[in-house]
Amino acid sequence: MKIAVACGGTGGHIFPGLATATTLKARGHDVTLWLAGMDIEGTAVKEWDGPVRTVAAQGMPRGFAMFRMLRSAIKLGRAMFACARLMRAERPDALLAMGSYASVPPVLAARTLGVPVVLHEANVIPGRAVRFLSRFASVIGVAFDESRPHLGRRRVVQTGMPLRRALREAPPPAAPRAGGRFTVLVMGGSRGASALNRHVTGALALLKAQGRDVAAIHLAGKADADEVRAAYALAHVPAEVHTFLHDMAGAYARADIAICRAGSSTCAELCHCGVASILVPYPHATNDHQAANARVLERGGAAAVLLEGSLSADSLAGLVRDWQSDPERIERMRMAARRAMMPNADRRLAELVEQAALEGGAS
């Protein structure tokens, strides 16, 4: 079969799309990635050795500013026609769309040409693109079962969240270390997070000043990396500061706990790798979907949730200090995280795509 995978946009769409594309390719299919021309895409797909198509796409503006809406509609129309030309030439048997704004042009083109569409929604609360595109999909795969009520009567199957191969093949987590240096993994998402960076560096500086042996592995984003390095150096906190890190499996394995946003890929990776976490949902996420993701892990005993309005160096330092003093609590949370993980999500989603292609070919 020939399969197109539209996964452009952010890391939360690219990585699960790439994971599923790799699995589909391993199952003998001809797979093409469809991207949107974002900077992070080039970094993320370096290991992909199949064809790539890039069609510029952008999200629809919020609010009702007429000029911006008109300009976006024109760009959307151009992108859709570009996708239709490519799709008509390549004639895929199915399209898998990972749900970002970059999915809109290829899904509309696929609908026009009669190509079956499989959508994937990674968050508890579906985004605007998935809500709009769901009417065109043969089936929607979801990471969280809690997404079902938000998708009405559409055909919905829980697949879990596909993970990149290096994480899927990572060894099980070791037991938390008693004594010794306490390592905190900090992630603000693929674009970083200035508020999170500032408060975490402040918290670890406080703990270091109190005589705590703490260290950081910190994904800071390009904009804040130098400032974060300087803050750790000033506080004498041992730290690795990265703008992007390919070896996430190694980072998770070395971490005692994580402090991070609650994007869907991050939540799935924390669960798969068995990392106890303090989740600080991004407050401006559409429909506050990161808070909904975080609450699922919190209810399962895998994480604590700290809203950004309550975030400070003092509040974070208090939580980290309590957890550092209670390794048994961390172990319980790590096991809860592992229980929350739905394995083989890439295979489950690949099977949905294959089924949609077969049903589309038979119709």
N, C-alpha and C positions, 0 to 999 in steps of 0.2 A: 504493500500500500504506500501511497504518497501522503504524508502528513505535514501540515503546516502548524507551527506552534508560535502563537503571538504572545510574547512575554516581555515586551519592551516596557520601560518606565523606571521603576525603582527596584532595589535589590529584593524586596519582598515579592516581586513578580518574576524577576529574571531568574533567580536561583531555583525556585520550584519548577519554573518552566523548563529551564535547562536540565534539571534532574529528570523530568519526565521525558523530554526529548531524547536524552541519552538512553533511557530505558527503552523507548520506542525503537530507537536505532538498533539497540542490541537485540531486539526481537525481530529484526530483519526488515524494518520499514525504511523507506527513503524519507528523511525528515529535514525540513527547512525551518530555521528560526526566522521569525519576523520581529524586527526591533524598531525602535522609534528614534534612534540617533542621539540618545542621551550619553553623556560622558561615562557614566558608570558601566554602561553596557559593554564597552570595549574591554574594560578591566575584567568584568565578570565572565565573559565568554571566551577568554584566551584559550581555554582548553578544548573548546568545541571545534571539531574538525570537519563539520558539515557545512552546507551552504547557508548563507545568511542574506536576508533581504531587509533593507532599511527603508521605511516610509515615515517621513517626519509626521509626528502627531502631537497634539497638545490637548489639555483638558479644557472643557467648557468653563467659561468664567462664572463665578458666583455672582448673584444679584442680577440686576436687570439693566445694566449699562448697555444701551442699544448698540453703540459703535463696537464695543468689545464683543458682544454677542454676534453681530453681523460678521466681523472679521474672523471670529472663530468658526462660524458656520461655513464661510468660504474656504478656510483652510481644511476643515473636516471634509467638505465636498471634494476638494482636490486630492486629499489623502485617500478617500474612498475610491475615486476613479483610478488612482495609481495602483491601489491594491487590486482592484478588479482587473486591470490590464495584466498584472503579474499572475493573478490567480487563473485568469482565462488561459494564459500561456502555459502554466504549470499544471493546472487541473488536479489539485489535491483531492484525495478521497475524503478527507475530514480536516477540520480546523479545530485545534485546541487553543482557547483564549484564556489567559490567566487573570483577566479581570481589571486591568488598569485602563486608563483613558486610551492607551495605545492599542487596546483591543477593539475599540469602536470601529475604525475604518475597515480592518480586515473582516470583522464579523458582518458588517453591513454588506461588504462586497461578497462574502460567502453566501449570505442570504439571497442576494440578487442572482447568484449563479447556481443556486441549489446545492451548495456544498454543506454537508452536515456540520453543525457547530456543537462543541462541548465547551462549557464554561467551567472555570474553577473559581470559587470564592474562598479566600484564605482567612477572612476575619469573621467574627461572630455576627457583626452587623454588616450586611452587604453594602458595598460602595455604590455610588451613583451609576458607574458604568455597568456593573452587573445587574442592578435593578432595571436599567434601561434595556440591556441586551438579553435579559433572561427570556423574553418573549420569542427570541429567535433561536434559542438553544434546544437541541434534542434532549439534553440532560445537563444538570449542573452538579458538579462535584464540590463538596464542601469540606473544609478542614474541621470545623466544629459542628457537632450535631445541633447545637443551639441556634444555628443559622436557619433551620427549617421554617420556623414561624414567619421569618422575614421574607420568604420567597413564595408565599401563597401556595397555589396548587401546582406549581412547576414540578417536573420530575427531578427529585433531589436525591443524591446518593452521597453518604459520608465516605470520603476516601482518605481523610487525613491530609497532612501537609507534606508534599514531596520535599526531600532533603537532598542536598548535593552529595555525591558519591563518597567523598572523603569523610563526611560525617556519618553516613550510613555504615561505613566500614570501620569506624573508630571502635577501639576496644571499650568494654564496659567501664564505667567510672570506678576509680579506686575509692576505698573508704576514706572519710575525712581524716586529715592528719591531726593527731593530738600534739599540741605544743608546736613550736617552730613558727616560721613565718606564715602569716595569714594573707593569702593572695586574693585580691578582689579583681574580677574581670568587669570592665566598664564598657558599655556599648550604648551609643546614642543613636543608632540607626545608620544607614548607609550615608546619610548627609551630616552626621554628627548632631550634637545638641548642646548649644552654648550654656544654657542654664544647668543642665545635668553635669556638664564638664566642670563648671565653676563650683557647684556645691559638693561634688564628689572629691575634687582635689582639696577643698577646704576641710571636708570630713576626715580624710586620711591624714591631713596635716595635724588636725586636732588629736587624732589617735596616736600619731607618732610622738607628739609633744607629751602625751600621757604615758609614754613608755611602751606602747603597744608595737609589736613587731609586725608591721603591715607592709604590703607591696601591691603594685597595681599592674595589670595588663589593660591598657586603655586605648580603645578605638575612638579617636577624638574628632575625626573629620579634618579636612584640609585647613579650614578657616581657623581652627582653635589649637592645632597641634603644637605650635611653638609656645603658645601661652601655657598650655597644659604641662609641657616639659619643664618650663621655667618654674611653674608652681610646685611641681614635685621636687625639683632640684633644690629650691629654696627651703622646703620643709624636710629635706633629706629622706624622702620616701623613695625607695627603689622602685623604678617604674619603667616599663616598656610602653612607649607611646607610638601608635600607628595611625596612619590615615586610612589604610585598608590592610586587611590581613587575610591571606589565602589559607593559612593553616589554622582554621578555626577549631578543628578537632583537637589540636595540641593546646590551644588556649583554654578550651573548656576543660581538658584533662588536668591542667595545672591550677585551675581556679578552685578556691574553697567556696566562694559564693560569687554571684554576679549582681551588678546593679545596672539596670538597662531599661530602655523603652519596652513597649509591649506590642510591637509589630508581630504579625502572625508567624513569620519565619523565625524570628527570635524566640518566640514562645515554643515553637515546635523543636527548635534546636536545644533549648534548655531542657525540655522534657526528654528528648532522645538521649542527651548526654548526662542526664541526671544531675543537674546543677540547681541548687537552691538559689532563689533569686529575690531581690527587692525590685519590684517593677514600678517604674514611674511613667505612667502613660503620657504620651504626647498630648497636651491639652487641646491642640487645634486640629486633631485628626477628624476627618469627616464623620459626623454622627457619633463622635466620641468613641469610635470603634476600638481604640487601643484599651480604653478603660474596660470595655466589655470583655475583650480578650483576657486582660489581667485578672478580672474577677473570676473567670472560669478556673484559672490556675490557683487562685487564692482559695476558692471553695474546695478544691481538691487537696489542699494542704501542701502545695508545691511552691508557693510564693507568698510574699507579703506585698501589699499594694500601698504605695505612698503617692498621693496626688501632688501635682506640682505646686498647688497652692499652699501645701503644708511642707514643702521641701525647703530644707536649710542644711547647712553644714552640721549644725548641732543635732538635728533630728536624724540625719543619716549616720552620724558618728555614734549616736546612742544605739541605733539598731545594729550596726556592725559590731559594736562592742559586746552587746548582748549575745549575738550569734557566735562571735569568736569564743565566748566563755561557755558555750553550750554545744559541743560537737554532736551530742546525741540528737539535738533538735535539727541540726543540719542534715544528719543522716536520715531522719524521718522525712524531711522535705525532699531530699534527693530520691528516696524510694517512691514517694508520692509523685514526683515528676516523671519517673520512669513508667509508673502505672498509667499516667495520663496519655502517654504516647501511643498513637495508632500506627503500627509498623507497616512497612511496604506500601506507603501511600503512592509512590511513583508507579508501582506495578498496578495498583487499583485504578489509578487515573488512566494509565496506558490502556488497560482493558476496557474502560468506558469509551475511549477514543476508537479503539478497534471495533467495538460493538456498534457505535454510531456509524462508522464507515461502512460496515457490512449491511446495516439496516438501510442506510442511504443508497447503497448500490443496488439493494433488492427492490427499492420502491420505484 
